[in-house]
Amino acid sequence: MKMLLKNIVYGAVVLLAFNACQKPDYGQRNDKKTLADIYATIEGKATDRLFNSTFANDTFFVNVDYHYPIDSDNEVNLKRMLLRASLPADAQIIPGLNGFIDLSEPRTLTVRSGTGEEQNYVVKALKRGSTALSKATITVGTDVVEGIITGKTVTFFVLPGIDVSKVKLEYVINKHSTGSIANGSTIDLGTGSKIFSVSAPGDAKSDYTFVVKEPVKKDRGLGISRRLFVKTAADLGFSANNETSLFVSGDYVVIVTRSNPSVFKVYNRFTGVFSHSITSPLPGGRLSFQGIGDGTESFAITSYTPANNAFIVYRYNNVNDKSPVKLLEWTNVKPATVPGDGSIGRKVAWAGSLTGKGVMTASLANSRFFYEWRMENGSFTSAQPVLKEYKDGETSLGFLAEYVPMSADEGTNYIASVNTELVYLSGSSYGRIATFPTVPNTVMNNSIAYIRFNNADIVAQLKLIEKNDNSQMFVYDITNRALIGTSISAPNYNDLRVYQSELFLGNANLNATGDICVGTSENGERLQVYMLSTFGYLVCHEFTTYAD
């Protein structure tokens, strides 16, 4: 026993001596001490980017809403804020950001690099109430004219010869804000313009200019546009990676949530205000990733369907329909020619009427194939779909390829979003006719929507830029098909891409989901495009037929 103990001790000494001879392997220390980004949030919303910042002269100005949610009575407490920052590798921030921070006064943060160098930054909270003007109307005789809000200018389009010297003004602002003109007052717009101010807590103020113009209707295409609303994931109660798609039903937009069971959340599509939820019509344990609308109040809910399971479709008359009708139940037997798992239901597209003539497509995951069903008089002509193949596509186009028919007619062409491509696809050969220009830093060409609006063919698309979390809305006018292949560096590129939104930075979107859809109002005078960024945003941008 003593000999054994002696050997163990000897071995340990040798090991220590050997290690002592090795040069320590210290990694290269990073000397970067630049703070790239800071945002703030509050208790209970620790993972949400609620309040962004701007940077100037070593100071981050954090723009904090006076109340959160913005329409609530919950005043934000600056003494209990949570800060989040993007630090260089190997750096630390002092003091740490693990707990609550008092931002009622400016705070100094120090970034210390891995090599010990330091840089100081000041963080200052700007707590301001909302001065947003979300809607303004004037009543001229018996006609109500809604203003087009573009930045700080509100334009009312009124026919020539109509007296606007005594019009009734009504508007919508935050309930904690005050307008310089009493709501419902009679005002004089006959002088050409008028200034309207909105004041809010925190000494916030915005001036808007009311302008009356004669409407000049465009013969074709999109005219003046405006941002109708932006709602964040926190505003809408989104949860991680659950909101997969959306569609329009009458005056509502419905968001599909793939929780188990799936839930369909209904919002007023002009204000973004929540209305109610629709419970899933699907059997227990079956999820929905996708719903489809037909431009009226009618819509359908479809099931996510792995191979050898039933693909189910229910039709609703409207968002208050309590007795949906089952239109389809068909067993998804994967064809031998289809590689991958053969599941369907992640992306489903529709053209035509859900109560008349229509066509539905559903892409097969991890392949370049899709199914197509045709409808006549509100019923599918066959439960068995036709299998179609995008001849020029890669063998596997991922899980989220989408094929949107451009009409309900047999042989119609398609707009297809197939991972790395946005293409104009032949309805006869199923080959690529033309490819839309590549946008730099696009990681995925995501959902698409097509509509015929004001004598023009309009395509809207959600692109994921740089990473899955970042969403951007693109709108194309493809009436002139020759423009589809136009390069982004070409002088006439803007004739094709007629709108491009700012980049919306969302939360983690692990599955790269999201959606885009369209709706019209005012007898076809206005087009609304809705972009759903999973765990990020619901954005509505509106276009008119009026020229600027």
NUPA-908684 format. One line per 3 residues: their letters; for each residue x, y, z of C-alpha. Coordinates in Angstrom, 2 decimals, always signed. Layout:
REM residues N
a) X,Y,Z | ...
//
This chain:
REM residues 548
mkm) +0.00,+0.00,+0.00 | +2.84,+2.40,+0.84 | +4.54,+1.59,-2.49
llk) +1.31,+2.28,-4.39 | +0.83,+5.60,-2.60 | +4.43,+6.51,-3.34
niv) +3.90,+5.82,-7.08 | +0.77,+7.96,-7.16 | +2.53,+10.88,-5.49
yga) +5.47,+10.52,-7.80 | +3.20,+10.50,-10.85 | +1.45,+13.67,-9.70
vvl) +4.79,+15.44,-9.20 | +5.95,+14.45,-12.68 | +2.65,+15.67,-14.18
laf) +2.99,+19.02,-12.38 | +6.56,+19.36,-13.50 | +5.59,+18.59,-17.09
nac) +2.77,+21.12,-17.05 | +5.05,+23.73,-15.53 | +7.30,+23.42,-18.59
qkp) +4.43,+24.15,-21.04 | +3.95,+27.71,-22.24 | +0.50,+28.90,-21.30
dyg) -1.79,+29.27,-24.34 | -3.43,+32.64,-23.86 | -5.78,+33.59,-26.70
qrn) -5.29,+36.79,-28.65 | -7.05,+39.47,-26.60 | -9.47,+41.73,-28.49
dkk) -8.69,+45.45,-28.26 | -12.10,+46.62,-29.54 | -14.09,+48.79,-27.14
tla) -16.79,+50.20,-29.44 | -20.39,+49.87,-28.32 | -22.45,+49.23,-31.46
diy) -26.01,+49.21,-30.16 | -28.12,+49.81,-27.06 | -31.81,+49.29,-26.54
ati) -34.05,+49.28,-23.49 | -36.90,+47.15,-22.24 | -38.93,+46.77,-19.06
egk) -39.70,+44.16,-16.46 | -41.60,+41.22,-17.94 | -40.35,+42.05,-21.45
atd) -36.69,+41.22,-20.93 | -36.23,+39.60,-24.36 | -38.12,+42.25,-26.34
rlf) -36.51,+45.19,-28.11 | -39.03,+47.82,-26.94 | -37.12,+51.10,-27.05
nst) -34.37,+51.71,-29.60 | -31.67,+54.34,-29.40 | -29.87,+56.85,-31.58
fan) -26.19,+57.74,-31.20 | -24.42,+61.10,-31.31 | -21.22,+62.42,-29.71
dtf) -20.58,+59.39,-27.47 | -24.19,+59.52,-26.21 | -26.92,+56.96,-26.79
fvn) -30.36,+58.59,-26.69 | -32.89,+55.90,-25.78 | -36.35,+56.77,-27.08
vdy) -38.76,+55.57,-24.39 | -42.53,+55.67,-24.78 | -44.22,+57.58,-21.98
hyp) -46.73,+54.75,-21.61 | -46.31,+51.10,-22.51 | -48.24,+49.68,-24.26
ids) -48.54,+53.04,-25.96 | -52.35,+53.17,-25.70 | -52.44,+52.05,-22.06
dne) -52.31,+53.96,-18.79 | -49.11,+52.18,-17.71 | -46.48,+54.89,-17.36
vnl) -42.94,+53.63,-17.94 | -40.80,+53.83,-14.80 | -37.37,+55.13,-15.84
krm) -35.92,+54.04,-12.49 | -36.47,+50.35,-13.33 | -35.24,+49.97,-16.88
llr) -33.43,+47.03,-18.43 | -30.64,+47.79,-20.89 | -29.28,+45.49,-23.56
asl) -26.10,+46.18,-25.56 | -24.04,+44.69,-28.39 | -20.47,+44.31,-27.13
pad) -17.31,+43.38,-29.02 | -16.00,+39.90,-28.32 | -13.87,+39.69,-25.16
aqi) -15.15,+43.06,-23.85 | -17.09,+43.81,-20.70 | -19.40,+46.65,-19.76
ipg) -19.29,+48.48,-16.44 | -21.61,+48.54,-14.61 | -23.08,+45.22,-15.74
lng) -26.51,+45.12,-17.34 | -27.92,+42.16,-15.41 | -30.33,+44.12,-13.23
fid) -32.49,+47.23,-13.27 | -30.88,+50.55,-14.17 | -32.10,+54.01,-13.19
lse) -32.37,+56.09,-16.37 | -34.19,+59.01,-14.78 | -30.81,+60.73,-15.04
prt) -28.06,+60.25,-17.66 | -25.84,+57.24,-16.91 | -22.23,+56.60,-17.87
ltv) -21.29,+53.13,-19.13 | -17.70,+52.02,-19.63 | -16.69,+49.43,-22.21
rsg) -13.42,+47.70,-21.33 | -11.75,+45.76,-24.12 | -9.95,+42.47,-23.65
tge) -6.66,+44.35,-23.62 | -7.85,+46.67,-20.86 | -8.54,+49.78,-22.94
eqn) -11.67,+51.69,-21.94 | -14.19,+53.96,-23.58 | -17.02,+55.80,-21.83
yvv) -20.52,+56.29,-23.20 | -23.45,+58.29,-21.85 | -26.95,+56.80,-21.94
kal) -29.80,+59.28,-21.78 | -33.48,+58.34,-21.81 | -35.86,+60.53,-23.79
krg) -39.28,+59.72,-22.38 | -41.89,+61.06,-24.75 | -45.57,+60.51,-25.34
sta) -46.90,+59.63,-28.77 | -47.55,+62.54,-31.13 | -48.60,+60.24,-33.97
lsk) -51.60,+61.23,-36.05 | -53.00,+57.90,-37.20 | -56.09,+59.14,-39.03
ati) -57.66,+62.42,-40.11 | -60.92,+62.97,-41.99 | -62.92,+65.94,-43.16
tvg) -66.65,+65.87,-43.84 | -67.62,+67.81,-46.95 | -71.41,+67.87,-47.23
tdv) -72.32,+64.21,-46.88 | -68.94,+62.91,-48.05 | -66.18,+61.87,-45.66
veg) -62.69,+62.32,-47.10 | -59.81,+60.55,-45.38 | -56.47,+62.31,-45.50
iit) -53.34,+60.66,-46.84 | -50.70,+61.03,-44.12 | -47.21,+61.23,-45.61
gkt) -44.68,+62.19,-42.97 | -46.00,+65.42,-41.45 | -48.23,+66.31,-44.42
vtf) -51.89,+65.30,-44.55 | -53.43,+65.57,-48.02 | -57.19,+65.64,-48.57
fvl) -58.18,+64.95,-52.18 | -61.33,+66.96,-52.99 | -62.96,+67.48,-56.39
pgi) -62.71,+70.99,-57.86 | -65.59,+73.37,-57.19 | -66.41,+71.95,-53.76
dvs) -66.43,+74.47,-50.89 | -63.97,+73.45,-48.15 | -64.22,+76.65,-46.10
kvk) -66.41,+74.92,-43.51 | -65.51,+71.27,-43.08 | -65.76,+69.08,-40.02
ley) -62.38,+67.76,-38.85 | -62.10,+64.44,-37.01 | -58.87,+62.69,-36.14
vin) -57.34,+59.83,-34.17 | -54.37,+60.41,-31.85 | -53.09,+58.73,-28.69
khs) -55.51,+59.08,-25.79 | -52.83,+60.86,-23.71 | -52.18,+63.40,-26.48
tgs) -53.90,+66.69,-27.29 | -54.71,+68.24,-30.65 | -54.43,+71.98,-31.24
ian) -57.90,+71.88,-32.82 | -60.78,+70.29,-30.95 | -61.91,+66.98,-32.43
gst) -65.12,+67.50,-34.38 | -64.52,+71.22,-34.95 | -65.37,+73.08,-38.14
idl) -62.28,+74.40,-39.89 | -61.49,+76.42,-43.00 | -59.28,+74.70,-45.57
gtg) -60.20,+77.11,-48.33 | -57.00,+79.07,-47.79 | -54.92,+76.14,-49.03
ski) -53.34,+74.74,-45.86 | -53.57,+74.68,-42.09 | -51.17,+73.69,-39.30
fsv) -52.37,+71.12,-36.79 | -50.24,+70.32,-33.72 | -50.26,+67.23,-31.50
sap) -48.80,+67.58,-28.00 | -48.02,+64.71,-25.65 | -46.50,+64.10,-22.18
gda) -42.77,+64.66,-21.93 | -42.90,+67.97,-23.83 | -43.40,+66.13,-27.10
ksd) -44.94,+67.99,-30.02 | -45.42,+67.42,-33.74 | -46.79,+69.83,-36.33
ytf) -48.80,+68.49,-39.26 | -49.81,+70.46,-42.34 | -53.30,+69.91,-43.74
vvk) -53.41,+70.38,-47.52 | -56.33,+70.17,-49.96 | -55.59,+68.95,-53.50
epv) -57.60,+68.07,-56.53 | -57.39,+64.30,-57.04 | -55.43,+63.25,-60.11
kkd) -56.14,+59.59,-60.63 | -53.46,+57.51,-62.26 | -54.55,+55.47,-65.25
rgl) -52.40,+52.59,-64.08 | -50.36,+51.47,-61.12 | -49.63,+52.69,-57.63
gis) -49.77,+56.31,-56.52 | -49.23,+58.03,-53.19 | -48.57,+55.66,-50.30
rrl) -48.46,+55.88,-46.53 | -47.65,+53.72,-43.52 | -50.99,+52.71,-42.02
fvk) -49.54,+51.14,-38.87 | -46.65,+49.21,-37.36 | -47.29,+46.84,-34.46
taa) -44.45,+45.09,-32.65 | -44.41,+41.52,-31.40 | -44.72,+42.89,-27.87
dlg) -47.76,+44.99,-28.87 | -49.52,+41.96,-30.34 | -48.48,+39.36,-27.78
fsa) -46.47,+37.27,-30.24 | -44.46,+34.37,-28.85 | -41.29,+32.82,-30.22
nne) -41.66,+31.37,-33.73 | -45.41,+30.80,-33.50 | -46.94,+33.32,-35.93
tsl) -46.54,+31.77,-39.35 | -48.98,+33.45,-41.77 | -51.80,+35.94,-42.27
fvs) -54.65,+36.68,-44.65 | -57.38,+39.29,-45.19 | -61.08,+38.73,-44.51
gdy) -63.27,+41.78,-45.15 | -62.22,+44.53,-42.73 | -59.95,+42.19,-40.78
vvi) -56.55,+40.59,-41.01 | -56.18,+37.15,-39.43 | -52.87,+35.83,-38.08
vtr) -52.32,+32.07,-37.94 | -50.58,+30.87,-34.79 | -49.19,+27.35,-34.89
snp) -49.56,+26.68,-31.19 | -51.16,+23.36,-30.29 | -54.00,+23.72,-30.97
svf) -53.58,+26.45,-33.57 | -55.28,+29.79,-32.88 | -56.37,+32.37,-35.45
kvy) -56.11,+35.94,-34.12 | -58.38,+38.53,-35.71 | -57.35,+42.21,-35.95
nrf) -58.98,+45.27,-37.49 | -56.89,+45.63,-40.62 | -57.02,+49.42,-40.72
tgv) -55.95,+50.02,-37.11 | -54.23,+46.80,-36.01 | -56.53,+46.57,-32.97
fsh) -57.24,+43.03,-31.75 | -60.83,+41.83,-32.15 | -61.08,+38.16,-31.14
sit) -59.65,+34.70,-31.73 | -61.03,+31.83,-33.81 | -60.55,+28.34,-32.43
spl) -59.12,+25.70,-34.71 | -61.60,+23.57,-36.69 | -58.95,+20.86,-37.13
pgg) -58.91,+17.55,-35.22 | -56.98,+17.44,-31.96 | -53.23,+17.51,-32.36
rls) -53.37,+18.85,-35.94 | -51.68,+22.20,-36.56 | -52.28,+24.92,-39.12
fqg) -49.48,+26.97,-40.62 | -51.49,+28.70,-43.32 | -54.82,+30.33,-44.07
igd) -55.97,+31.77,-47.40 | -58.37,+34.59,-48.32 | -60.03,+35.34,-51.64
gte) -60.37,+39.13,-51.40 | -63.85,+39.02,-49.86 | -64.88,+37.99,-46.34
sfa) -64.51,+34.29,-47.20 | -61.36,+32.47,-46.16 | -60.06,+28.95,-45.60
its) -57.96,+27.26,-42.93 | -55.57,+24.52,-44.06 | -53.73,+21.86,-42.08
ytp) -50.01,+21.21,-41.86 | -49.78,+17.63,-43.17 | -46.85,+15.21,-43.02
ann) -46.79,+12.35,-45.53 | -49.51,+9.72,-45.04 | -51.74,+12.10,-43.07
afi) -54.95,+13.84,-44.11 | -54.71,+17.31,-45.66 | -57.80,+19.19,-44.43
vyr) -59.34,+22.46,-45.61 | -62.21,+24.35,-43.93 | -64.01,+27.36,-45.42
ynn) -65.47,+30.22,-43.36 | -67.95,+32.82,-44.63 | -66.40,+35.50,-42.38
vnd) -64.49,+35.93,-39.12 | -67.70,+35.47,-37.10 | -68.72,+32.22,-38.79
ksp) -69.24,+29.54,-36.13 | -69.99,+26.71,-38.58 | -67.15,+26.34,-41.09
vkl) -67.59,+23.89,-43.96 | -65.07,+21.15,-44.64 | -64.05,+21.48,-48.29
lew) -61.37,+18.84,-48.47 | -59.90,+15.84,-46.66 | -57.30,+13.99,-48.68
tnv) -54.50,+11.64,-47.63 | -51.08,+12.99,-48.54 | -49.27,+9.95,-49.95
kpa) -45.82,+11.08,-51.01 | -45.12,+10.34,-54.71 | -42.03,+8.28,-55.48
tvp) -40.63,+11.13,-57.58 | -40.62,+13.52,-54.62 | -37.46,+13.58,-52.44
gdg) -37.48,+14.86,-48.86 | -40.24,+14.37,-46.32 | -43.14,+15.26,-48.64
sig) -45.07,+17.26,-46.07 | -47.45,+20.00,-47.25 | -49.27,+22.92,-45.65
rkv) -46.41,+25.21,-44.71 | -47.15,+27.31,-47.80 | -50.56,+27.31,-49.46
awa) -51.64,+29.82,-52.13 | -54.98,+30.72,-53.70 | -56.42,+32.54,-56.72
gsl) -60.07,+33.14,-57.52 | -63.22,+32.79,-55.41 | -63.66,+30.39,-52.51
tgk) -67.37,+30.23,-53.30 | -67.00,+30.07,-57.10 | -64.09,+29.30,-59.40
gvm) -60.62,+29.05,-57.89 | -57.30,+27.27,-57.71 | -55.16,+26.24,-54.70
tas) -51.50,+25.24,-54.60 | -49.47,+23.61,-51.82 | -45.72,+23.09,-52.03
lan) -44.09,+19.81,-50.99 | -41.27,+20.33,-48.50 | -37.66,+19.79,-49.56
srf) -38.53,+19.39,-53.21 | -39.36,+21.41,-56.34 | -42.87,+19.92,-56.60
fye) -46.26,+21.35,-55.70 | -49.87,+20.16,-55.72 | -52.75,+21.98,-57.38
wrm) -56.49,+21.66,-56.76 | -59.15,+23.33,-58.89 | -62.55,+24.58,-57.71
eng) -65.84,+25.16,-59.53 | -69.01,+26.55,-57.93 | -67.42,+26.53,-54.49
sft) -66.38,+22.85,-54.50 | -63.12,+21.19,-55.48 | -63.51,+19.30,-58.75
saq) -61.49,+16.42,-57.28 | -59.99,+15.59,-53.90 | -56.96,+14.24,-55.76
pvl) -54.61,+17.10,-56.75 | -52.40,+17.37,-59.81 | -48.68,+17.07,-59.03
key) -46.60,+19.75,-60.77 | -42.84,+20.27,-60.96 | -40.87,+23.50,-61.22
kdg) -38.58,+22.20,-63.96 | -35.75,+24.71,-63.48 | -35.68,+24.61,-59.71
ets) -33.08,+23.05,-57.46 | -33.82,+19.49,-56.33 | -34.66,+20.77,-52.87
lgf) -36.13,+24.25,-52.40 | -36.43,+24.00,-48.64 | -39.61,+24.02,-46.59
lae) -41.13,+27.34,-47.66 | -41.40,+27.44,-51.45 | -44.60,+29.16,-52.62
yvp) -46.39,+29.09,-55.99 | -49.02,+31.80,-56.48 | -51.33,+31.43,-59.51
msa) -51.99,+34.72,-61.31 | -55.61,+33.78,-62.00 | -58.05,+30.90,-61.54
deg) -57.84,+29.95,-65.24 | -56.31,+26.68,-66.39 | -52.76,+27.21,-67.66
tny) -52.25,+30.50,-65.86 | -48.69,+31.53,-65.06 | -47.32,+31.74,-61.51
ias) -45.20,+33.96,-59.33 | -42.95,+31.63,-57.35 | -40.79,+32.35,-54.32
vnt) -38.37,+29.46,-54.06 | -35.76,+30.18,-51.40 | -32.98,+31.91,-53.35
elv) -35.17,+32.97,-56.28 | -38.25,+35.03,-57.04 | -39.41,+33.90,-60.47
yls) -42.09,+34.31,-63.12 | -43.09,+30.72,-63.88 | -44.79,+29.26,-66.96
gss) -48.18,+27.63,-66.42 | -47.64,+25.36,-69.41 | -44.01,+24.22,-69.32
ygr) -43.48,+24.90,-65.57 | -40.12,+26.39,-66.44 | -38.68,+29.76,-65.48
iat) -39.75,+32.61,-67.78 | -37.87,+35.36,-65.94 | -36.11,+35.93,-62.63
fpt) -36.58,+39.00,-60.45 | -33.35,+40.86,-59.59 | -31.28,+39.65,-56.67
vpn) -31.26,+42.00,-53.69 | -27.91,+42.07,-51.83 | -27.75,+40.29,-48.46
tvm) -30.99,+38.39,-49.03 | -30.88,+35.15,-47.05 | -34.32,+34.04,-48.24
nns) -36.98,+35.09,-50.71 | -39.97,+34.48,-48.49 | -43.73,+34.88,-48.94
iay) -45.38,+36.57,-51.89 | -48.77,+38.00,-52.82 | -50.17,+38.95,-56.23
irf) -53.06,+41.29,-57.09 | -54.48,+43.09,-60.09 | -54.86,+46.70,-58.89
nna) -55.64,+49.85,-60.89 | -54.99,+48.12,-64.23 | -51.60,+46.91,-63.03
div) -50.12,+43.57,-61.96 | -48.67,+44.02,-58.49 | -46.42,+41.56,-56.61
aql) -45.57,+42.05,-52.94 | -42.83,+40.08,-51.22 | -41.29,+39.57,-47.81
kli) -37.52,+39.16,-47.95 | -35.32,+38.08,-45.05 | -32.19,+40.23,-45.11
ekn) -28.82,+39.31,-43.54 | -30.48,+36.87,-41.12 | -33.86,+35.25,-40.48
dns) -34.84,+37.89,-37.91 | -34.78,+40.85,-40.33 | -37.74,+41.47,-42.65
qmf) -38.21,+43.88,-45.53 | -41.23,+44.56,-47.76 | -40.79,+44.85,-51.53
vyd) -43.52,+45.78,-54.01 | -43.12,+45.24,-57.77 | -45.18,+46.37,-60.77
itn) -44.88,+43.62,-63.40 | -47.51,+44.88,-65.85 | -44.66,+45.18,-68.34
ral) -43.28,+41.64,-68.07 | -40.07,+42.71,-69.82 | -39.08,+44.61,-66.66
igt) -38.98,+41.51,-64.45 | -35.30,+40.77,-65.11 | -34.19,+44.38,-64.61
sis) -30.97,+44.71,-62.60 | -31.06,+46.79,-59.42 | -28.29,+48.93,-60.94
apn) -30.33,+49.69,-64.07 | -31.70,+53.24,-64.45 | -35.26,+51.90,-64.87
ynd) -35.15,+49.57,-61.82 | -37.66,+51.77,-59.98 | -40.19,+51.10,-62.74
lrv) -40.15,+47.48,-61.56 | -39.58,+47.86,-57.82 | -42.05,+50.58,-56.92
yqs) -41.64,+50.37,-53.13 | -39.10,+49.08,-50.62 | -39.63,+49.44,-46.87
elf) -37.06,+50.03,-44.20 | -35.48,+46.96,-42.59 | -37.45,+45.66,-39.59
lgn) -35.20,+44.04,-36.97 | -37.15,+41.32,-35.18 | -36.45,+38.75,-32.51
anl) -35.09,+35.25,-33.14 | -36.96,+33.63,-36.04 | -35.43,+30.16,-36.07
nat) -37.68,+28.73,-38.79 | -37.51,+31.69,-41.21 | -41.29,+31.97,-41.28
gdi) -43.41,+35.05,-41.99 | -45.96,+36.10,-44.56 | -47.35,+38.86,-46.74
cvg) -50.87,+39.48,-48.01 | -52.94,+42.21,-49.65 | -56.39,+43.78,-49.40
tse) -58.23,+46.65,-51.07 | -60.71,+49.28,-49.88 | -62.58,+52.41,-51.02
nge) -64.01,+50.57,-54.06 | -60.55,+49.62,-55.25 | -59.04,+53.07,-54.72
rlq) -56.63,+51.85,-52.01 | -54.38,+48.83,-51.66 | -53.09,+47.62,-48.30
vym) -50.03,+45.35,-48.06 | -49.57,+43.47,-44.77 | -46.20,+42.02,-43.76
lst) -45.97,+39.57,-40.86 | -42.51,+39.17,-39.37 | -42.56,+36.13,-37.08
fgy) -41.73,+37.25,-33.52 | -41.12,+40.71,-34.95 | -43.75,+42.98,-36.50
lvc) -47.08,+43.38,-38.22 | -46.68,+46.17,-40.78 | -49.37,+47.67,-43.01
hef) -48.45,+49.98,-45.87 | -51.19,+51.51,-48.01 | -51.08,+52.61,-51.65
tty) -53.60,+54.77,-53.52 | -54.51,+55.40,-57.15 | -53.77,+59.13,-56.73
ad) -50.70,+60.78,-58.20 | -48.68,+63.13,-56.03
//
